[in-house]
Amino acid sequence: EEALTAMLRERRLAGAALDVFEHEPAINPQLRDLDNVLLLPHMGSATLEARIDMGEKVLVNIRTFVDGHQPPDRVIAKLM
């Protein structure tokens, strides 16, 4: 966010629209002061299609795990 904020402030980047923030739920106050940024609550996936897709992925992951296999969307915490 710091690099993005600097680029926006210096107009090296024309603008940005963000709905995910580095330290959610807090929003970097420097971003709020910029007139070339659109800030939204974390809602980018809030469409009917996205929610249906997420539900289907959950079911596939559960079925895959129950069948003794690694789920395709597995997240390994130690790599994050």
C-alpha angles and dihedrals in degrees: 000000000000093000091044091049092050092049092049093047091050091045091237083128117043096215149320139216114207135183098164122063133194096238103027133216085028117073121210104255090216089064091052091057094057121096094204096062131086112203121195134175113262095282107120092120095048097115126111091241094050093048092049090049091050091051091050091050090052091053092048091049093049093047091047091050093046088051089057100256134115112265113244093233096047116152117205109208096207091061094052 
